[in-house]
Amino acid sequence: MPSGEHDQEYSAKDIQVLDEIEAVRLRPGMYIGGTDKQGLHQLLYEIVYNSIDEAMAGFCNQVEITMHPDGSVTVTDNGRGIPTDTLPGQDLSALEAVMTRLHAGAKFSGSIYKISSGLHGVGASVVNALSSRLTVDVSRQGKIYHQEYHRGVPCGDMTATGESEKTGTSVTFLADEELFGEPLYDFSMVCQRMRELAYLNQGVEISIDDARARQKAIFYFEGGAATFVHRLNRNKAVIHPYPIHLAATVDSTSIEIAMQYNRGFNESTFSFANCVNTRDGGNHVTGFRSALTRVLNDYARKNKLIKDSDPNMTGDDSREGLVSVINVKLPDPQFEGQTKTKLNNPEVKTHVDSMVNDGLSLYLEQHPEDARAIIGKCLTTAKAREAARRARDLIFKKNSLEMATLPGKLANCSERNPELCELYLVEGDSAGGSAKQGRDRRFQAILPLKGKILNVEKASQDKIIQHDEIRALVTALRTNTDSQFDISKLRYHQIIIMTDADVDGSHIRTLLLTFFYRHLAEIITADHLFIAQPPLYRIRSGKQQFWIYSDQERENKVRELQGSKFEVQRYKGLGEMTPDQLWETTMNPATRTLLKVQVEDAIAADEAFHILMGPEVLPRKNFIQTHALNVKNLDI
């Protein structure tokens, strides 16, 4: 038997059995994804989801959220109220069970909540476990019941504190600072999610009162998904004046779909299952897309809009410029993974396909002008796609990016393992020269980009593929783009945008972000895209020098150096730095700062990119005027 440190007895005494509350506090990421900003907001959403479940069951039409100055949050609804009677055979109230037991709730039998969202019966207890304090007040059967908790443990029994003619539940919780730090809720982020929920649950009013900054918002929509699509398209030139709205219930599955085409080049499909944003799609999206393409082709053939000798329109043709919302509510949703970003129920594909086939076919027959406008848009896309294919064949020969030679200006690295490789996208030859000299050639590659790349928000596929700088970038990455994208071929697992700290540099960075978001989105979701943070200033005082990365940092350092001689140098271009300085400040993994590009809200991101980079001038002007004074650091 081996001796030494491995000679340790392993027995039953080494096995820990945690109670439910301890387990949640030890591994919060298993339940809410983490203790970062997203996890903090998930606590709020889980309590709101309980109110939304009451709304979906038909017993609630008002939800109020209040953010208090001390960091706590109150969520109040006018639903039926959590039951307060004693559980059969136990000396425990139903309220306490819901708030302290992970798998206690009315969502498991399917008789009370046929449709539910959230964590399926564990949301309230998880929030309670992760809160330093939580209080719940229930108005039910003419009385008000109250109970308090400390980190998931009751501070005393439930008590009746008064009388009320109303019904509902009010929960106030303070996220535990030991786990989350100071609980700083983002008002705009909460508004975005609550707006979604209001769209998806027409007739339900959701109000938000931020007592910290005296901000308020109220969301209430009678039009459901159609109103949602109208808002998403409000800054875009649309093909047909009103969204197409389809709704039906198929075998206990409620399906609502709204769609409208615009003159843009991007598809924006947002899907939801029981109010959960399924950002990775699923069978409801697959069913919608297959039916959409089939119905449009059938209509075009029937009405002689496509010649007999011409091929059918593809799925990409039928979805360019489409904004759609798919909202399904079903009794037993099956999601992929803990994050619930993909719906796996196989029957939903058939249900949605059938509903869209019947509903959209009827709409096109009844609205021939809209139908011809939509088909015309799709046929124009098909012609552009064919032009792009010919351009791709001409440029890359053999129609394969993998066989294309690397762009001549790329300074590649010697490392072959993509996980260890970095690609810097650098603005211009001057900065490119400094970066090539200052880099570590083993794992850092440099691709200088000449001028500003094409604004892909306003360009068709054939224009994009013919653009020299985009072609060089895609060739270097090896992945191809859009429907031909293959992330397994990605040559570098860290792609770093490194531009000058001036207006032109910001514009180039935004153009690159737009291209990645619209045509290489999986690189962002896989956490492979970053933004370099070069210094804005160098301050020299005697033999000391300090690299300064923000105006606030400069002010602090200047105050610190008051009384001594110092010199402040402002850097506007990377080319102003020597290769050694660029390495030291911006490229050395041991000392540099990188911002990871993440999309926290796809709907908000889609809207922002279109406003900033789309063809409409007035929305962009309004956006800039509204946000200019608030922008300090933009991290998309």
C-alpha positions in Angstrom: 0.0 0.0 0.0 1.4 3.5 -0.9 2.5 5.5 2.1 2.8 9.2 2.8 0.2 11.8 2.1 -2.0 9.4 0.1 -2.2 7.0 3.1 -5.3 8.6 4.5 -8.3 6.6 5.7 -11.5 7.4 3.8 -14.6 6.3 5.6 -18.2 7.3 6.4 -17.1 10.0 8.8 -15.7 11.9 5.7 -19.2 12.1 4.1 -21.1 15.3 4.7 -24.9 15.4 4.5 -26.1 19.0 4.2 -29.6 20.1 4.9 -31.3 21.9 2.0 -30.6 25.5 3.1 -26.9 24.7 3.7 -26.7 23.0 0.3 -28.1 26.1 -1.5 -25.8 28.5 0.3 -22.7 26.3 -0.4 -23.5 25.9 -4.1 -25.7 28.9 -5.2 -24.5 28.6 -8.8 -26.4 25.3 -9.1 -29.7 27.1 -8.5 -29.3 30.7 -9.8 -26.2 30.5 -12.0 -23.8 32.3 -9.7 -23.4 35.2 -7.3 -22.6 37.8 -9.9 -24.8 40.5 -11.2 -26.9 38.0 -13.2 -27.3 35.8 -10.1 -28.4 38.8 -8.0 -31.1 39.8 -10.5 -32.2 36.1 -10.7 -33.2 36.3 -7.1 -35.7 39.1 -7.9 -36.9 37.3 -11.0 -37.6 34.1 -9.1 -40.0 35.9 -6.7 -41.6 37.7 -9.7 -42.1 34.4 -11.5 -44.2 33.2 -8.6 -46.5 36.1 -9.2 -46.5 35.5 -13.0 -47.5 31.9 -12.4 -50.6 33.3 -10.6 -51.2 35.5 -13.6 -50.9 32.6 -16.1 -53.4 30.7 -13.9 -55.8 33.6 -14.2 -55.7 34.9 -10.6 -53.4 37.9 -10.8 -53.3 41.0 -12.9 -51.0 43.3 -10.9 -47.4 42.9 -9.8 -45.5 45.7 -7.9 -41.7 45.8 -7.4 -40.0 48.2 -5.0 -36.3 48.6 -4.7 -35.4 50.1 -1.3 -32.4 52.3 -0.5 -30.9 49.6 1.8 -30.7 47.1 -1.1 -33.7 45.1 -0.3 -36.6 44.5 -2.7 -40.3 44.0 -2.2 -42.5 42.1 -4.7 -46.2 42.3 -4.2 -49.0 40.7 -6.2 -52.8 40.5 -6.0 -53.0 36.7 -6.6 -54.6 34.2 -4.3 -51.9 34.3 -1.7 -49.7 31.4 -0.6 -51.8 28.9 1.4 -51.3 29.4 5.2 -53.1 26.3 6.6 -51.2 23.4 8.1 -49.8 20.7 5.9 -51.6 17.3 6.3 -49.8 15.2 8.8 -47.2 17.8 9.7 -46.8 20.5 12.2 -45.8 23.0 9.5 -47.7 25.7 7.6 -47.9 25.6 3.9 -46.3 29.0 3.8 -43.2 27.9 5.8 -42.9 24.8 3.6 -42.9 26.9 0.4 -40.3 29.3 1.8 -37.9 26.7 3.4 -38.3 23.4 1.6 -36.7 23.1 -1.8 -39.3 20.7 -3.3 -42.4 22.0 -1.6 -45.0 23.8 -3.8 -48.1 23.6 -5.9 -46.2 23.2 -9.2 -45.5 19.5 -9.1 -49.0 18.0 -9.2 -50.1 20.1 -12.2 -53.6 20.6 -10.8 -53.1 24.1 -9.4 -50.4 25.5 -11.8 -50.8 23.7 -15.1 -48.2 26.2 -16.5 -45.4 27.7 -14.5 -42.0 29.4 -14.9 -39.1 29.9 -12.6 -37.2 27.1 -10.9 -40.3 24.8 -10.7 -41.1 25.0 -7.1 -37.8 25.8 -5.5 -37.4 29.5 -6.4 -38.8 31.0 -3.2 -36.9 28.7 -0.9 -33.7 29.4 -2.8 -34.1 33.1 -2.6 -34.8 32.7 1.1 -31.7 30.7 1.7 -29.6 33.3 -0.1 -31.0 36.3 1.7 -29.7 37.7 5.0 -33.3 38.4 5.8 -36.7 37.8 4.2 -40.2 38.6 5.3 -43.4 37.4 3.7 -47.0 38.8 4.2 -49.9 36.9 2.8 -53.4 38.3 2.5 -55.8 35.4 2.3 -59.3 34.5 3.6 -59.8 37.9 5.3 -56.6 37.9 7.2 -52.9 39.0 6.9 -50.3 36.4 7.8 -46.6 37.3 8.5 -43.4 35.4 8.9 -39.7 36.4 9.0 -36.6 34.4 8.1 -32.8 34.8 8.5 -30.7 33.1 5.9 -33.5 30.7 5.2 -34.3 29.8 8.8 -37.6 31.0 10.3 -37.2 33.6 13.1 -40.5 32.5 14.6 -43.9 30.9 13.7 -46.2 32.4 11.2 -48.6 34.8 12.9 -51.8 36.6 11.9 -51.2 40.4 12.1 -54.4 41.9 10.8 -57.4 41.7 8.5 -57.7 42.4 4.8 -60.4 42.1 2.2 -57.8 41.7 -0.5 -55.7 38.7 -1.5 -52.1 38.4 -2.5 -48.5 37.9 -1.4 -45.8 40.4 -0.6 -42.1 39.3 -0.2 -39.3 41.5 0.9 -35.8 40.1 0.8 -32.2 41.4 1.2 -29.6 39.5 -0.8 -26.9 38.2 1.5 -23.9 40.5 1.2 -21.6 37.6 2.3 -22.5 36.0 -1.0 -23.4 38.8 -3.4 -21.5 41.8 -2.0 -23.5 45.0 -1.9 -26.8 44.3 -3.7 -26.9 46.8 -6.6 -29.9 46.2 -8.8 -29.8 47.7 -12.3 -33.1 49.5 -12.9 -32.9 49.4 -16.7 -32.0 45.7 -16.6 -35.0 44.9 -14.4 -37.2 47.1 -16.6 -36.2 45.2 -19.7 -37.1 41.8 -18.2 -40.4 43.1 -16.7 -41.3 44.7 -20.0 -40.9 41.2 -21.6 -43.1 39.6 -19.0 -45.8 42.2 -19.6 -45.7 41.6 -23.3 -45.9 37.9 -22.8 -48.8 38.2 -20.3 -51.2 40.6 -21.9 -53.5 42.4 -19.4 -51.0 42.1 -16.5 -49.7 45.4 -15.1 -46.1 45.3 -13.7 -44.8 48.4 -12.0 -41.3 49.1 -10.7 -40.5 51.8 -8.1 -36.8 52.4 -7.6 -36.8 54.3 -4.3 -33.0 54.7 -4.5 -33.1 57.0 -7.5 -36.7 58.0 -7.5 -37.4 56.2 -10.8 -40.6 54.5 -11.8 -41.9 52.5 -14.7 -45.2 50.7 -15.4 -45.7 48.1 -18.1 -49.1 47.0 -19.4 -49.9 45.7 -22.9 -53.2 44.5 -24.3 -51.7 43.4 -27.6 -49.3 40.7 -26.4 -46.7 39.4 -28.8 -47.9 41.7 -31.6 -47.2 44.8 -29.5 -43.8 43.3 -28.7 -42.9 42.9 -32.3 -44.2 46.4 -33.1 -41.9 47.8 -30.5 -38.9 45.8 -31.8 -39.5 47.2 -35.3 -40.4 50.7 -34.2 -37.1 52.2 -35.6 -37.1 50.1 -38.7 -38.6 50.5 -42.2 -41.2 47.7 -42.3 -42.4 45.8 -45.4 -46.1 45.4 -44.2 -47.8 47.9 -41.8 -49.0 45.6 -39.0 -47.4 42.5 -37.4 -49.0 39.2 -38.3 -50.5 37.7 -35.1 -51.2 34.0 -34.8 -52.6 32.3 -31.7 -54.0 28.9 -30.9 -54.1 26.2 -28.3 -53.0 22.7 -29.4 -53.2 19.8 -26.9 -52.9 22.0 -23.8 -50.1 24.0 -25.4 -50.8 27.7 -25.8 -49.0 29.1 -28.8 -48.8 32.8 -29.7 -46.6 34.1 -32.6 -46.2 37.6 -34.0 -44.0 38.4 -36.9 -43.2 41.4 -39.2 -40.6 42.0 -41.9 -38.5 45.0 -42.2 -36.1 46.2 -45.0 -33.0 45.2 -43.0 -30.7 42.2 -43.5 -30.9 40.5 -40.0 -33.3 38.0 -38.5 -34.4 38.8 -34.9 -36.3 35.9 -33.5 -37.0 35.9 -29.7 -38.5 32.8 -28.2 -40.1 32.1 -24.8 -41.5 29.0 -23.1 -43.6 29.7 -20.0 -42.1 33.2 -20.0 -38.6 31.9 -19.8 -36.4 33.4 -22.5 -35.1 30.4 -24.6 -32.3 32.3 -26.2 -30.8 29.2 -27.7 -34.1 28.3 -29.3 -35.5 24.8 -29.3 -38.3 22.8 -30.9 -40.8 25.6 -30.9 -38.3 27.7 -33.0 -37.6 24.7 -35.3 -41.3 24.2 -35.9 -41.9 27.8 -36.6 -39.0 28.1 -39.1 -39.8 24.9 -41.0 -43.5 25.9 -41.4 -42.6 29.5 -42.3 -40.3 28.5 -45.2 -42.8 25.9 -46.5 -45.8 28.2 -46.4 -44.0 31.0 -48.2 -42.8 28.7 -50.9 -46.2 27.1 -51.3 -47.9 30.5 -51.6 -45.3 31.7 -54.1 -45.6 28.6 -56.3 -49.4 28.7 -56.2 -49.5 32.3 -57.2 -46.8 32.1 -59.9 -44.4 34.4 -57.9 -41.6 31.8 -58.5 -41.0 30.3 -61.9 -41.4 26.6 -62.3 -37.7 26.3 -63.2 -36.5 28.3 -60.2 -35.5 26.6 -56.9 -37.4 27.1 -53.7 -36.5 29.9 -51.3 -34.3 28.6 -48.5 -34.8 29.2 -44.8 -32.3 32.0 -44.8 -34.2 33.7 -47.6 -37.5 33.5 -45.7 -36.0 35.0 -42.5 -33.9 37.9 -43.6 -35.4 41.1 -42.2 -37.8 39.1 -40.0 -38.6 40.2 -36.5 -40.7 37.5 -34.6 -41.7 36.6 -31.1 -42.6 32.9 -30.3 -44.4 32.6 -27.0 -45.5 29.0 -26.0 -47.0 28.0 -22.6 -47.1 24.3 -21.9 -47.7 22.0 -18.9 -44.4 20.2 -18.6 -41.5 22.1 -20.3 -38.3 20.2 -20.8 -35.3 22.5 -20.9 -31.7 21.7 -21.8 -29.4 22.2 -18.9 -29.7 24.4 -15.8 -29.8 27.6 -17.7 -33.0 26.8 -19.5 -32.0 28.4 -22.7 -33.3 25.7 -25.0 -36.7 24.0 -25.1 -36.5 20.2 -25.9 -40.2 19.1 -25.8 -40.5 17.1 -29.1 -44.3 17.5 -29.4 -43.9 21.3 -29.4 -42.3 21.2 -32.8 -45.3 19.5 -34.3 -47.8 21.7 -32.6 -46.1 25.0 -33.7 -45.5 23.7 -37.2 -49.2 22.8 -37.6 -50.4 26.1 -36.1 -48.2 28.2 -38.3 -49.0 26.2 -41.4 -52.7 26.8 -41.0 -52.6 30.3 -39.5 -50.0 31.8 -41.9 -51.5 30.2 -45.0 -54.9 31.7 -44.1 -53.3 35.2 -43.4 -51.5 35.3 -46.8 -54.7 34.3 -48.6 -56.6 37.1 -46.9 -53.9 39.7 -47.2 -52.5 39.4 -50.8 -50.7 42.8 -50.7 -48.8 41.8 -47.5 -48.1 38.4 -49.0 -46.6 39.8 -52.2 -44.5 42.3 -50.3 -43.1 39.5 -48.1 -42.4 37.2 -51.0 -40.8 40.0 -52.9 -38.4 40.7 -50.0 -37.6 37.0 -49.7 -36.9 36.7 -53.5 -34.6 39.7 -53.3 -32.7 38.0 -50.5 -32.4 34.8 -52.6 -30.8 36.8 -55.4 -28.4 38.4 -53.0 -27.6 35.0 -51.5 -26.8 33.6 -54.9 -24.6 36.7 -55.7 -22.8 36.1 -52.4 -22.3 32.5 -53.3 -20.7 33.4 -56.6 -18.5 36.0 -55.0 -17.4 33.4 -52.4 -16.6 30.9 -55.1 -14.6 33.5 -57.0 -12.7 34.7 -54.0 -12.0 31.4 -52.2 -12.2 29.2 -55.2 -13.4 25.6 -54.4 -16.0 27.3 -52.2 -14.0 26.5 -49.0 -12.6 29.0 -46.6 -10.6 26.3 -45.0 -8.5 26.0 -48.2 -8.0 29.8 -48.5 -4.5 31.1 -47.9 -4.0 33.3 -44.9 -4.2 37.0 -45.4 -0.8 38.4 -46.2 -0.9 41.1 -43.5 -1.6 38.5 -40.7 1.4 38.0 -38.4 0.5 34.5 -37.1 1.7 32.8 -34.0 3.7 29.5 -33.7 1.4 27.8 -31.2 -1.1 25.5 -32.9 -3.5 24.8 -30.1 -6.4 27.2 -30.5 -7.1 27.3 -26.8 -3.7 28.9 -26.2 -3.8 31.3 -29.1 -4.8 35.0 -29.3 -5.6 37.2 -32.3 -5.4 40.9 -31.9 -7.5 43.0 -34.3 -5.5 46.2 -34.6 -6.4 49.5 -36.2 -4.0 50.4 -39.0 -0.5 49.7 -40.0 1.2 52.0 -37.4 -0.4 50.2 -34.4 -0.1 46.9 -36.2 3.7 47.5 -36.5 4.1 48.2 -32.8 1.9 45.2 -31.9 3.8 42.9 -34.1 7.1 43.9 -32.6 5.8 44.0 -29.0 3.8 40.7 -29.0 4.8 37.3 -27.8 5.2 35.4 -31.1 4.5 32.1 -29.5 0.8 32.6 -28.9 -0.1 36.1 -30.1 -1.1 36.8 -33.7 -1.8 40.3 -35.1 -4.2 41.3 -37.9 -4.0 45.0 -38.8 -7.2 46.2 -40.4 -7.1 49.1 -42.9 -9.6 51.9 -42.2 -13.1 51.3 -41.1 -14.7 48.0 -42.0 -18.0 47.8 -43.7 -21.1 48.6 -41.6 -22.8 45.2 -41.9 -26.1 46.5 -40.4 -26.7 48.2 -43.8 -25.1 45.7 -46.2 -26.3 42.6 -48.0 -24.5 39.3 -47.9 -22.8 39.7 -51.3 -21.4 43.2 -50.2 -20.2 41.7 -47.0 -18.3 38.8 -48.5 -16.6 41.1 -51.1 -15.3 43.5 -48.4 -11.5 43.1 -48.2 -11.1 43.6 -44.5 -14.0 41.3 -43.5 -12.7 38.7 -45.9 -9.3 38.9 -44.3 -10.8 38.6 -40.8 -13.0 35.6 -41.6 -10.2 33.9 -43.4 -7.9 34.3 -40.4 -10.5 33.0 -38.0 -11.2 29.9 -40.3 -14.9 29.7 -39.2 -16.8 31.1 -42.1 -20.0 33.1 -41.2 -23.7 32.9 -40.7 -25.3 29.5 -41.7 -21.9 28.1 -42.7 -20.3 29.1 -39.4 -18.3 26.3 -37.7 -16.9 27.2 -34.3 -14.9 24.0 -34.1 -12.5 25.4 -36.8 -11.8 28.6 -34.8 -8.1 29.2 -35.0 -7.9 31.5 -31.9 -9.9 31.2 -28.7 -9.1 34.7 -27.6 -10.0 37.4 -30.2 -9.1 40.8 -28.9 -10.2 44.1 -30.4 -7.5 46.7 -29.8 -8.2 50.2 -31.2 -7.1 53.7 -30.5 -8.7 55.6 -27.6 -10.3 58.3 -29.8 -13.5 58.7 -31.8 -12.3 56.8 -34.8 -11.1 54.0 -32.6 -14.5 53.8 -30.9 -16.2 53.7 -34.3 -14.0 50.9 -35.6 -14.6 49.0 -32.4 -18.4 49.4 -32.8 -18.3 48.3 -36.4 -16.4 45.2 -35.4 -18.8 44.4 -32.6 -21.7 44.8 -35.0 -20.1 42.3 -37.4 -19.4 39.7 -34.7 -22.9 40.1 -33.1 -24.7 39.8 -36.5 -22.6 37.2 -38.3 -20.3 35.5 -35.7 -22.5 35.5 -32.7 -21.4 32.1 -31.4 -17.9 33.5 -30.8 -19.4 36.0 -28.3 -21.7 33.4 -26.6 -18.6 31.1 -26.3 -16.7 33.8 -24.5 -14.0 34.2 -27.1 -14.3 38.0 -27.8 -12.6 40.6 -25.8 -11.8 44.4 -25.9 -8.3 45.5 -25.0 -7.9 48.4 -22.6 -4.9 50.5 -23.5 -3.9 53.4 -21.2 -5.2 56.8 -21.8 -2.3 58.6 -20.1 1.2 58.3 -18.9 2.2 60.3 -15.9 6.0 60.8 -15.3 7.3 62.1 -12.0 11.0 62.0 -11.7 12.1 58.4 -12.5 8.6 57.0 -11.9 6.0 56.5 -14.5 2.4 55.6 -14.1 0.0 54.2 -16.7 -3.4 55.6 -16.3 -6.5 53.9 -17.8 -9.4 56.4 -17.0 -10.0 60.1 -16.3 -10.9 59.4 -12.7 -7.7 57.5 -12.2 -5.8 60.4 -13.7 -7.5 62.9 -11.3 -6.7 60.7 -8.3 -3.0 60.4 -9.3 -2.7 64.1 -10.0 -4.0 64.9 -6.5 -1.6 62.3 -5.1 1.3 64.0 -6.8 0.4 67.6 -5.9 3.6 69.4 -4.7 6.0 67.5 -6.9 6.9 67.9 -10.5 5.1 65.6 -13.0 4.2 65.4 -16.7 0.9 64.1 -18.1 1.0 62.6 -21.6 -2.3 61.8 -23.4 -2.3 58.8 -25.7 -4.8 58.9 -28.6 -3.2 56.2 -30.8 -1.6 52.9 -30.1 1.1 53.8 -32.6 2.3 56.5 -30.2 3.6 53.8 -27.9 6.8 51.9 -28.4 6.5 48.1 -28.8 7.8 47.6 -25.3 5.2 50.0 -23.9 2.4 48.4 -25.8 3.4 45.0 -24.4 3.7 46.3 -20.9 0.4 48.1 -20.8 -2.0 46.3 -23.1 -0.7 42.9 -24.3 1.1 41.2 -21.4 -1.3 38.7 -19.9 0.2 39.3 -16.5 -0.5 43.0 -16.4 -3.1 43.8 -19.1 -6.9 44.4 -18.6 -9.4 42.9 -21.0 -13.1 43.4 -21.2 -15.0 40.2 -22.1 -17.8 41.0 -24.6 -21.1 39.5 -23.3 -24.7 40.0 -24.4 -26.7 40.2 -21.2 -29.9 41.0 -23.0 -30.3 40.0 -26.7 -33.4 42.1 -27.2 -31.7 45.3 -25.9 -28.5 44.5 -27.9 -30.5 43.9 -31.1 -32.2 47.3 -30.7 -29.0 49.1 -29.8 -27.0 47.8 -32.8 -29.8 48.7 -35.1 -30.2 52.2 -33.7 -26.5 53.0 -33.7 -25.6 51.3 -37.0 -28.8 51.2 -39.0 -30.0 53.5 -41.8 -32.5 55.6 -39.8 -30.9 58.8 -38.6 -33.5 60.2 -36.2 -33.6 57.2 -33.8 -29.7 57.3 -33.6 -29.8 61.1 -32.9 -32.4 60.6 -30.2 -30.4 57.7 -28.6 -27.2 59.7 -28.5 -28.9 62.8 -27.1 -30.6 60.7 -24.4 -27.5 58.7 -23.3 -24.5 60.9 -24.1 -24.3 62.4 -20.6 -24.6 59.0 -18.9 -21.9 57.1 -20.8 -18.6 56.6 -18.9 -17.5 53.1 -20.0 -19.5 51.3 -22.7 -19.3 47.5 -22.2 -21.7 45.7 -24.5 
